Amino acid sequence: MMYGWGGEFGGGPGIIGGILMMVFWVAIIVGVVMLIAWLTRQGAGGHTHYTGQVQGPHPGAGTEHRETAIDILNARYARGGIDKAEYEEKKKDLST
């Protein structure tokens, strides 16, 4: 019997061809992911280089302003939620 050039399995590229095709597609996918990462970094403000130096906290880090009772009272009075007499009474209570 004559099986042709590729043997009895139909003459395809064989196992090595399949492995090479898989390596090719993995390389394409990795390249696309790296391109997207590079473009994202460029759009986010340019190059990001590690210098090994700690620059300290970001501006405003750790300086969160917690609203106090007086702040809340002032805001309620400013919005018109309470009148002047109630504002003065509550302010006096909070300050003692």
Jmol script that loads the backbone (N, CA, C; Angstrom):
load data "model"
ATOM      1  N   MET A   1       0.825  -1.171   0.000  1.00  0.00           N
ATOM      2  CA  MET A   1       0.000   0.000   0.000  1.00  0.00           C
ATOM      3  C   MET A   1       0.876   1.242   0.000  1.00  0.00           C
ATOM      4  N   MET A   2       0.345   2.306  -0.579  1.00  0.00           N
ATOM      5  CA  MET A   2       1.070   3.561  -0.647  1.00  0.00           C
ATOM      6  C   MET A   2       0.325   4.575   0.209  1.00  0.00           C
ATOM      7  N   TYR A   3       1.004   5.057   1.200  1.00  0.00           N
ATOM      8  CA  TYR A   3       0.377   5.991   2.132  1.00  0.00           C
ATOM      9  C   TYR A   3       0.677   7.442   1.807  1.00  0.00           C
ATOM     10  N   GLY A   4       1.536   7.721   0.941  1.00  0.00           N
ATOM     11  CA  GLY A   4       1.877   9.089   0.606  1.00  0.00           C
ATOM     12  C   GLY A   4       3.023   9.608   1.454  1.00  0.00           C
ATOM     13  N   TRP A   5       3.293  10.887   1.311  1.00  0.00           N
ATOM     14  CA  TRP A   5       4.464  11.474   1.936  1.00  0.00           C
ATOM     15  C   TRP A   5       4.362  11.541   3.449  1.00  0.00           C
ATOM     16  N   GLY A   6       3.191  11.765   4.016  1.00  0.00           N
ATOM     17  CA  GLY A   6       3.061  11.965   5.441  1.00  0.00           C
ATOM     18  C   GLY A   6       2.771  10.700   6.218  1.00  0.00           C
ATOM     19  N   GLY A   7       2.741   9.584   5.625  1.00  0.00           N
ATOM     20  CA  GLY A   7       2.457   8.361   6.352  1.00  0.00           C
ATOM     21  C   GLY A   7       0.969   8.089   6.376  1.00  0.00           C
ATOM     22  N   GLU A   8       0.565   7.237   7.275  1.00  0.00           N
ATOM     23  CA  GLU A   8      -0.833   6.816   7.291  1.00  0.00           C
ATOM     24  C   GLU A   8      -1.780   7.791   7.975  1.00  0.00           C
ATOM     25  N   PHE A   9      -1.277   8.872   8.543  1.00  0.00           N
ATOM     26  CA  PHE A   9      -2.126   9.812   9.256  1.00  0.00           C
ATOM     27  C   PHE A   9      -2.500  11.036   8.425  1.00  0.00           C
ATOM     28  N   GLY A  10      -2.320  11.023   7.153  1.00  0.00           N
ATOM     29  CA  GLY A  10      -2.827  12.065   6.288  1.00  0.00           C
ATOM     30  C   GLY A  10      -1.814  13.098   5.843  1.00  0.00           C
ATOM     31  N   GLY A  11      -0.595  12.999   6.212  1.00  0.00           N
ATOM     32  CA  GLY A  11       0.422  13.893   5.694  1.00  0.00           C
ATOM     33  C   GLY A  11       0.444  15.278   6.304  1.00  0.00           C
ATOM     34  N   GLY A  12      -0.065  15.450   7.505  1.00  0.00           N
ATOM     35  CA  GLY A  12      -0.060  16.754   8.172  1.00  0.00           C
ATOM     36  C   GLY A  12       1.311  17.111   8.697  1.00  0.00           C
ATOM     37  N   PRO A  13       1.411  18.222   9.380  1.00  0.00           N
ATOM     38  CA  PRO A  13       2.707  18.687   9.857  1.00  0.00           C
ATOM     39  C   PRO A  13       3.278  17.852  10.998  1.00  0.00           C
ATOM     40  N   GLY A  14       2.509  17.017  11.621  1.00  0.00           N
ATOM     41  CA  GLY A  14       3.002  16.158  12.683  1.00  0.00           C
ATOM     42  C   GLY A  14       3.088  16.875  14.018  1.00  0.00           C
ATOM     43  N   ILE A  15       3.703  16.216  14.969  1.00  0.00           N
ATOM     44  CA  ILE A  15       3.788  16.733  16.332  1.00  0.00           C
ATOM     45  C   ILE A  15       4.654  17.982  16.394  1.00  0.00           C
ATOM     46  N   ILE A  16       5.767  17.997  15.671  1.00  0.00           N
ATOM     47  CA  ILE A  16       6.665  19.151  15.719  1.00  0.00           C
ATOM     48  C   ILE A  16       5.977  20.388  15.159  1.00  0.00           C
ATOM     49  N   GLY A  17       5.221  20.214  14.093  1.00  0.00           N
ATOM     50  CA  GLY A  17       4.491  21.343  13.529  1.00  0.00           C
ATOM     51  C   GLY A  17       3.450  21.877  14.499  1.00  0.00           C
ATOM     52  N   GLY A  18       2.774  21.004  15.225  1.00  0.00           N
ATOM     53  CA  GLY A  18       1.794  21.433  16.212  1.00  0.00           C
ATOM     54  C   GLY A  18       2.436  22.213  17.348  1.00  0.00           C
ATOM     55  N   ILE A  19       3.601  21.732  17.800  1.00  0.00           N
ATOM     56  CA  ILE A  19       4.321  22.411  18.866  1.00  0.00           C
ATOM     57  C   ILE A  19       4.787  23.788  18.392  1.00  0.00           C
ATOM     58  N   LEU A  20       5.303  23.867  17.171  1.00  0.00           N
ATOM     59  CA  LEU A  20       5.751  25.147  16.639  1.00  0.00           C
ATOM     60  C   LEU A  20       4.579  26.124  16.495  1.00  0.00           C
ATOM     61  N   MET A  21       3.429  25.631  16.074  1.00  0.00           N
ATOM     62  CA  MET A  21       2.263  26.493  15.952  1.00  0.00           C
ATOM     63  C   MET A  21       1.831  27.016  17.327  1.00  0.00           C
ATOM     64  N   MET A  22       1.885  26.158  18.344  1.00  0.00           N
ATOM     65  CA  MET A  22       1.522  26.563  19.689  1.00  0.00           C
ATOM     66  C   MET A  22       2.498  27.627  20.208  1.00  0.00           C
ATOM     67  N   VAL A  23       3.796  27.445  19.983  1.00  0.00           N
ATOM     68  CA  VAL A  23       4.802  28.414  20.402  1.00  0.00           C
ATOM     69  C   VAL A  23       4.570  29.747  19.692  1.00  0.00           C
ATOM     70  N   PHE A  24       4.251  29.690  18.409  1.00  0.00           N
ATOM     71  CA  PHE A  24       3.973  30.901  17.638  1.00  0.00           C
ATOM     72  C   PHE A  24       2.820  31.686  18.250  1.00  0.00           C
ATOM     73  N   TRP A  25       1.699  31.035  18.561  1.00  0.00           N
ATOM     74  CA  TRP A  25       0.530  31.733  19.090  1.00  0.00           C
ATOM     75  C   TRP A  25       0.767  32.237  20.515  1.00  0.00           C
ATOM     76  N   VAL A  26       1.506  31.497  21.304  1.00  0.00           N
ATOM     77  CA  VAL A  26       1.845  31.977  22.645  1.00  0.00           C
ATOM     78  C   VAL A  26       2.691  33.245  22.533  1.00  0.00           C
ATOM     79  N   ALA A  27       3.646  33.259  21.595  1.00  0.00           N
ATOM     80  CA  ALA A  27       4.481  34.444  21.406  1.00  0.00           C
ATOM     81  C   ALA A  27       3.633  35.635  20.952  1.00  0.00           C
ATOM     82  N   ILE A  28       2.677  35.412  20.089  1.00  0.00           N
ATOM     83  CA  ILE A  28       1.794  36.485  19.630  1.00  0.00           C
ATOM     84  C   ILE A  28       0.995  37.045  20.811  1.00  0.00           C
ATOM     85  N   ILE A  29       0.415  36.172  21.623  1.00  0.00           N
ATOM     86  CA  ILE A  29      -0.404  36.606  22.757  1.00  0.00           C
ATOM     87  C   ILE A  29       0.438  37.367  23.777  1.00  0.00           C
ATOM     88  N   VAL A  30       1.625  36.864  24.091  1.00  0.00           N
ATOM     89  CA  VAL A  30       2.510  37.551  25.033  1.00  0.00           C
ATOM     90  C   VAL A  30       2.901  38.923  24.479  1.00  0.00           C
ATOM     91  N   GLY A  31       3.172  39.005  23.201  1.00  0.00           N
ATOM     92  CA  GLY A  31       3.517  40.285  22.580  1.00  0.00           C
ATOM     93  C   GLY A  31       2.386  41.291  22.669  1.00  0.00           C
ATOM     94  N   VAL A  32       1.161  40.854  22.436  1.00  0.00           N
ATOM     95  CA  VAL A  32       0.008  41.748  22.525  1.00  0.00           C
ATOM     96  C   VAL A  32      -0.182  42.239  23.957  1.00  0.00           C
ATOM     97  N   VAL A  33      -0.055  41.343  24.932  1.00  0.00           N
ATOM     98  CA  VAL A  33      -0.191  41.736  26.338  1.00  0.00           C
ATOM     99  C   VAL A  33       0.885  42.744  26.728  1.00  0.00           C
ATOM    100  N   MET A  34       2.117  42.523  26.284  1.00  0.00           N
ATOM    101  CA  MET A  34       3.201  43.455  26.599  1.00  0.00           C
ATOM    102  C   MET A  34       2.970  44.810  25.929  1.00  0.00           C
ATOM    103  N   LEU A  35       2.450  44.815  24.714  1.00  0.00           N
ATOM    104  CA  LEU A  35       2.146  46.058  24.021  1.00  0.00           C
ATOM    105  C   LEU A  35       1.065  46.847  24.761  1.00  0.00           C
ATOM    106  N   ILE A  36       0.030  46.157  25.202  1.00  0.00           N
ATOM    107  CA  ILE A  36      -1.048  46.821  25.946  1.00  0.00           C
ATOM    108  C   ILE A  36      -0.504  47.394  27.257  1.00  0.00           C
ATOM    109  N   ALA A  37       0.337  46.638  27.959  1.00  0.00           N
ATOM    110  CA  ALA A  37       0.914  47.130  29.213  1.00  0.00           C
ATOM    111  C   ALA A  37       1.783  48.359  28.965  1.00  0.00           C
ATOM    112  N   TRP A  38       2.569  48.343  27.918  1.00  0.00           N
ATOM    113  CA  TRP A  38       3.427  49.472  27.591  1.00  0.00           C
ATOM    114  C   TRP A  38       2.595  50.703  27.239  1.00  0.00           C
ATOM    115  N   LEU A  39       1.560  50.516  26.429  1.00  0.00           N
ATOM    116  CA  LEU A  39       0.693  51.634  26.052  1.00  0.00           C
ATOM    117  C   LEU A  39      -0.033  52.207  27.259  1.00  0.00           C
ATOM    118  N   THR A  40      -0.437  51.346  28.183  1.00  0.00           N
ATOM    119  CA  THR A  40      -1.113  51.801  29.396  1.00  0.00           C
ATOM    120  C   THR A  40      -0.164  52.645  30.235  1.00  0.00           C
ATOM    121  N   ARG A  41       1.069  52.215  30.380  1.00  0.00           N
ATOM    122  CA  ARG A  41       2.056  52.985  31.144  1.00  0.00           C
ATOM    123  C   ARG A  41       2.340  54.325  30.482  1.00  0.00           C
ATOM    124  N   GLN A  42       2.414  54.352  29.159  1.00  0.00           N
ATOM    125  CA  GLN A  42       2.675  55.601  28.450  1.00  0.00           C
ATOM    126  C   GLN A  42       1.529  56.580  28.642  1.00  0.00           C
ATOM    127  N   GLY A  43       0.303  56.071  28.626  1.00  0.00           N
ATOM    128  CA  GLY A  43      -0.852  56.926  28.799  1.00  0.00           C
ATOM    129  C   GLY A  43      -1.033  57.395  30.229  1.00  0.00           C
ATOM    130  N   ALA A  44      -0.446  56.682  31.178  1.00  0.00           N
ATOM    131  CA  ALA A  44      -0.623  57.011  32.599  1.00  0.00           C
ATOM    132  C   ALA A  44       0.436  57.970  33.116  1.00  0.00           C
ATOM    133  N   GLY A  45       1.232  58.528  32.250  1.00  0.00           N
ATOM    134  CA  GLY A  45       2.174  59.523  32.737  1.00  0.00           C
ATOM    135  C   GLY A  45       3.618  59.235  32.384  1.00  0.00           C
ATOM    136  N   GLY A  46       3.857  58.423  31.426  1.00  0.00           N
ATOM    137  CA  GLY A  46       5.220  58.217  30.966  1.00  0.00           C
ATOM    138  C   GLY A  46       5.911  57.052  31.626  1.00  0.00           C
ATOM    139  N   HIS A  47       7.216  57.177  31.662  1.00  0.00           N
ATOM    140  CA  HIS A  47       8.049  56.085  32.143  1.00  0.00           C
ATOM    141  C   HIS A  47       7.984  55.970  33.660  1.00  0.00           C
ATOM    142  N   THR A  48       8.015  54.761  34.134  1.00  0.00           N
ATOM    143  CA  THR A  48       8.055  54.531  35.574  1.00  0.00           C
ATOM    144  C   THR A  48       9.342  53.777  35.882  1.00  0.00           C
ATOM    145  N   HIS A  49      10.298  54.488  36.446  1.00  0.00           N
ATOM    146  CA  HIS A  49      11.588  53.891  36.770  1.00  0.00           C
ATOM    147  C   HIS A  49      11.705  53.747  38.280  1.00  0.00           C
ATOM    148  N   TYR A  50      12.243  52.633  38.714  1.00  0.00           N
ATOM    149  CA  TYR A  50      12.467  52.408  40.133  1.00  0.00           C
ATOM    150  C   TYR A  50      13.863  52.896  40.473  1.00  0.00           C
ATOM    151  N   THR A  51      13.958  53.846  41.408  1.00  0.00           N
ATOM    152  CA  THR A  51      15.254  54.406  41.778  1.00  0.00           C
ATOM    153  C   THR A  51      15.806  53.816  43.061  1.00  0.00           C
ATOM    154  N   GLY A  52      14.983  53.071  43.796  1.00  0.00           N
ATOM    155  CA  GLY A  52      15.437  52.494  45.042  1.00  0.00           C
ATOM    156  C   GLY A  52      15.273  53.424  46.228  1.00  0.00           C
ATOM    157  N   GLN A  53      14.814  54.646  45.979  1.00  0.00           N
ATOM    158  CA  GLN A  53      14.649  55.615  47.051  1.00  0.00           C
ATOM    159  C   GLN A  53      13.174  55.721  47.409  1.00  0.00           C
ATOM    160  N   VAL A  54      12.919  55.783  48.685  1.00  0.00           N
ATOM    161  CA  VAL A  54      11.555  55.965  49.157  1.00  0.00           C
ATOM    162  C   VAL A  54      11.276  57.460  49.189  1.00  0.00           C
ATOM    163  N   GLN A  55      10.221  57.879  48.518  1.00  0.00           N
ATOM    164  CA  GLN A  55       9.913  59.291  48.393  1.00  0.00           C
ATOM    165  C   GLN A  55       9.056  59.818  49.526  1.00  0.00           C
ATOM    166  N   GLY A  56       8.557  58.972  50.388  1.00  0.00           N
ATOM    167  CA  GLY A  56       7.686  59.428  51.468  1.00  0.00           C
ATOM    168  C   GLY A  56       6.236  59.284  51.058  1.00  0.00           C
ATOM    169  N   PRO A  57       5.348  59.660  51.953  1.00  0.00           N
ATOM    170  CA  PRO A  57       3.928  59.478  51.661  1.00  0.00           C
ATOM    171  C   PRO A  57       3.456  60.426  50.570  1.00  0.00           C
ATOM    172  N   HIS A  58       2.402  60.024  49.917  1.00  0.00           N
ATOM    173  CA  HIS A  58       1.791  60.868  48.896  1.00  0.00           C
ATOM    174  C   HIS A  58       1.195  62.100  49.562  1.00  0.00           C
ATOM    175  N   PRO A  59       1.105  63.188  48.830  1.00  0.00           N
ATOM    176  CA  PRO A  59       0.489  64.383  49.412  1.00  0.00           C
ATOM    177  C   PRO A  59      -0.927  64.077  49.885  1.00  0.00           C
ATOM    178  N   GLY A  60      -1.194  64.432  51.095  1.00  0.00           N
ATOM    179  CA  GLY A  60      -2.514  64.195  51.647  1.00  0.00           C
ATOM    180  C   GLY A  60      -2.665  62.847  52.323  1.00  0.00           C
ATOM    181  N   ALA A  61      -1.661  61.988  52.232  1.00  0.00           N
ATOM    182  CA  ALA A  61      -1.771  60.678  52.860  1.00  0.00           C
ATOM    183  C   ALA A  61      -1.723  60.832  54.373  1.00  0.00           C
ATOM    184  N   GLY A  62      -2.652  60.229  55.049  1.00  0.00           N
ATOM    185  CA  GLY A  62      -2.689  60.264  56.496  1.00  0.00           C
ATOM    186  C   GLY A  62      -3.221  61.564  57.068  1.00  0.00           C
ATOM    187  N   THR A  63      -3.692  62.446  56.210  1.00  0.00           N
ATOM    188  CA  THR A  63      -4.212  63.722  56.692  1.00  0.00           C
ATOM    189  C   THR A  63      -5.711  63.813  56.450  1.00  0.00           C
ATOM    190  N   GLU A  64      -6.387  62.675  56.550  1.00  0.00           N
ATOM    191  CA  GLU A  64      -7.829  62.701  56.353  1.00  0.00           C
ATOM    192  C   GLU A  64      -8.463  63.560  57.431  1.00  0.00           C
ATOM    193  N   HIS A  65      -9.427  64.343  57.025  1.00  0.00           N
ATOM    194  CA  HIS A  65     -10.131  65.207  57.973  1.00  0.00           C
ATOM    195  C   HIS A  65     -11.363  64.457  58.451  1.00  0.00           C
ATOM    196  N   ARG A  66     -11.390  64.160  59.710  1.00  0.00           N
ATOM    197  CA  ARG A  66     -12.576  63.528  60.291  1.00  0.00           C
ATOM    198  C   ARG A  66     -13.516  64.612  60.738  1.00  0.00           C
ATOM    199  N   GLU A  67     -14.759  64.468  60.356  1.00  0.00           N
ATOM    200  CA  GLU A  67     -15.759  65.465  60.684  1.00  0.00           C
ATOM    201  C   GLU A  67     -16.106  65.375  62.169  1.00  0.00           C
ATOM    202  N   THR A  68     -15.967  66.485  62.864  1.00  0.00           N
ATOM    203  CA  THR A  68     -16.278  66.521  64.296  1.00  0.00           C
ATOM    204  C   THR A  68     -17.739  66.909  64.476  1.00  0.00           C
ATOM    205  N   ALA A  69     -18.182  66.829  65.700  1.00  0.00           N
ATOM    206  CA  ALA A  69     -19.565  67.203  66.018  1.00  0.00           C
ATOM    207  C   ALA A  69     -19.817  68.672  65.713  1.00  0.00           C
ATOM    208  N   ILE A  70     -18.820  69.504  65.962  1.00  0.00           N
ATOM    209  CA  ILE A  70     -18.960  70.942  65.671  1.00  0.00           C
ATOM    210  C   ILE A  70     -19.096  71.161  64.160  1.00  0.00           C
ATOM    211  N   ASP A  71     -18.313  70.403  63.380  1.00  0.00           N
ATOM    212  CA  ASP A  71     -18.404  70.512  61.919  1.00  0.00           C
ATOM    213  C   ASP A  71     -19.804  70.146  61.435  1.00  0.00           C
ATOM    214  N   ILE A  72     -20.343  69.071  61.984  1.00  0.00           N
ATOM    215  CA  ILE A  72     -21.685  68.632  61.605  1.00  0.00           C
ATOM    216  C   ILE A  72     -22.718  69.680  62.006  1.00  0.00           C
ATOM    217  N   LEU A  73     -22.569  70.219  63.204  1.00  0.00           N
ATOM    218  CA  LEU A  73     -23.484  71.249  63.677  1.00  0.00           C
ATOM    219  C   LEU A  73     -23.424  72.491  62.780  1.00  0.00           C
ATOM    220  N   ASN A  74     -22.201  72.917  62.433  1.00  0.00           N
ATOM    221  CA  ASN A  74     -22.044  74.072  61.545  1.00  0.00           C
ATOM    222  C   ASN A  74     -22.689  73.825  60.184  1.00  0.00           C
ATOM    223  N   ALA A  75     -22.527  72.620  59.665  1.00  0.00           N
ATOM    224  CA  ALA A  75     -23.112  72.295  58.365  1.00  0.00           C
ATOM    225  C   ALA A  75     -24.636  72.299  58.434  1.00  0.00           C
ATOM    226  N   ARG A  76     -25.199  71.747  59.524  1.00  0.00           N
ATOM    227  CA  ARG A  76     -26.665  71.754  59.677  1.00  0.00           C
ATOM    228  C   ARG A  76     -27.200  73.173  59.757  1.00  0.00           C
ATOM    229  N   TYR A  77     -26.502  74.034  60.474  1.00  0.00           N
ATOM    230  CA  TYR A  77     -26.938  75.425  60.615  1.00  0.00           C
ATOM    231  C   TYR A  77     -26.819  76.149  59.262  1.00  0.00           C
ATOM    232  N   ALA A  78     -25.731  75.878  58.541  1.00  0.00           N
ATOM    233  CA  ALA A  78     -25.523  76.527  57.244  1.00  0.00           C
ATOM    234  C   ALA A  78     -26.581  76.099  56.226  1.00  0.00           C
ATOM    235  N   ARG A  79     -27.026  74.844  56.310  1.00  0.00           N
ATOM    236  CA  ARG A  79     -28.063  74.358  55.387  1.00  0.00           C
ATOM    237  C   ARG A  79     -29.458  74.823  55.781  1.00  0.00           C
ATOM    238  N   GLY A  80     -29.586  75.357  56.978  1.00  0.00           N
ATOM    239  CA  GLY A  80     -30.898  75.797  57.442  1.00  0.00           C
ATOM    240  C   GLY A  80     -31.680  74.706  58.133  1.00  0.00           C
ATOM    241  N   GLY A  81     -31.029  73.655  58.550  1.00  0.00           N
ATOM    242  CA  GLY A  81     -31.692  72.546  59.222  1.00  0.00           C
ATOM    243  C   GLY A  81     -32.072  72.852  60.657  1.00  0.00           C
ATOM    244  N   ILE A  82     -31.363  73.811  61.251  1.00  0.00           N
ATOM    245  CA  ILE A  82     -31.677  74.231  62.624  1.00  0.00           C
ATOM    246  C   ILE A  82     -31.653  75.758  62.665  1.00  0.00           C
ATOM    247  N   ASP A  83     -32.357  76.319  63.636  1.00  0.00           N
ATOM    248  CA  ASP A  83     -32.367  77.785  63.763  1.00  0.00           C
ATOM    249  C   ASP A  83     -31.224  78.242  64.668  1.00  0.00           C
ATOM    250  N   LYS A  84     -31.065  79.556  64.782  1.00  0.00           N
ATOM    251  CA  LYS A  84     -29.937  80.125  65.535  1.00  0.00           C
ATOM    252  C   LYS A  84     -29.978  79.743  67.013  1.00  0.00           C
ATOM    253  N   ALA A  85     -31.166  79.743  67.621  1.00  0.00           N
ATOM    254  CA  ALA A  85     -31.271  79.405  69.047  1.00  0.00           C
ATOM    255  C   ALA A  85     -30.838  77.961  69.290  1.00  0.00           C
ATOM    256  N   GLU A  86     -31.303  77.055  68.453  1.00  0.00           N
ATOM    257  CA  GLU A  86     -30.921  75.641  68.610  1.00  0.00           C
ATOM    258  C   GLU A  86     -29.432  75.464  68.348  1.00  0.00           C
ATOM    259  N   TYR A  87     -28.910  76.187  67.337  1.00  0.00           N
ATOM    260  CA  TYR A  87     -27.476  76.125  67.028  1.00  0.00           C
ATOM    261  C   TYR A  87     -26.640  76.568  68.227  1.00  0.00           C
ATOM    262  N   GLU A  88     -26.989  77.704  68.808  1.00  0.00           N
ATOM    263  CA  GLU A  88     -26.237  78.232  69.948  1.00  0.00           C
ATOM    264  C   GLU A  88     -26.310  77.278  71.140  1.00  0.00           C
ATOM    265  N   GLU A  89     -27.490  76.699  71.369  1.00  0.00           N
ATOM    266  CA  GLU A  89     -27.660  75.766  72.492  1.00  0.00           C
ATOM    267  C   GLU A  89     -26.793  74.524  72.312  1.00  0.00           C
ATOM    268  N   LYS A  90     -26.838  73.943  71.122  1.00  0.00           N
ATOM    269  CA  LYS A  90     -26.053  72.724  70.868  1.00  0.00           C
ATOM    270  C   LYS A  90     -24.560  73.030  70.864  1.00  0.00           C
ATOM    271  N   LYS A  91     -24.171  74.185  70.357  1.00  0.00           N
ATOM    272  CA  LYS A  91     -22.768  74.562  70.340  1.00  0.00           C
ATOM    273  C   LYS A  91     -22.246  74.704  71.770  1.00  0.00           C
ATOM    274  N   LYS A  92     -23.067  75.289  72.637  1.00  0.00           N
ATOM    275  CA  LYS A  92     -22.699  75.446  74.050  1.00  0.00           C
ATOM    276  C   LYS A  92     -22.550  74.082  74.716  1.00  0.00           C
ATOM    277  N   ASP A  93     -23.487  73.155  74.413  1.00  0.00           N
ATOM    278  CA  ASP A  93     -23.403  71.799  74.963  1.00  0.00           C
ATOM    279  C   ASP A  93     -22.146  71.068  74.504  1.00  0.00           C
ATOM    280  N   LEU A  94     -21.775  71.246  73.252  1.00  0.00           N
ATOM    281  CA  LEU A  94     -20.622  70.534  72.712  1.00  0.00           C
ATOM    282  C   LEU A  94     -19.307  71.105  73.220  1.00  0.00           C
ATOM    283  N   SER A  95     -19.255  72.385  73.501  1.00  0.00           N
ATOM    284  CA  SER A  95     -18.006  73.004  73.913  1.00  0.00           C
ATOM    285  C   SER A  95     -17.685  72.801  75.392  1.00  0.00           C
ATOM    286  N   THR A  96     -18.644  72.304  76.172  1.00  0.00           N
ATOM    287  CA  THR A  96     -18.360  72.087  77.597  1.00  0.00           C
ATOM    288  C   THR A  96     -17.887  70.704  77.878  1.00  0.00           C
TER     289      THR A  96
END
end "model"
wireframe off; spacefill off
backbone 0.3
color backbone group
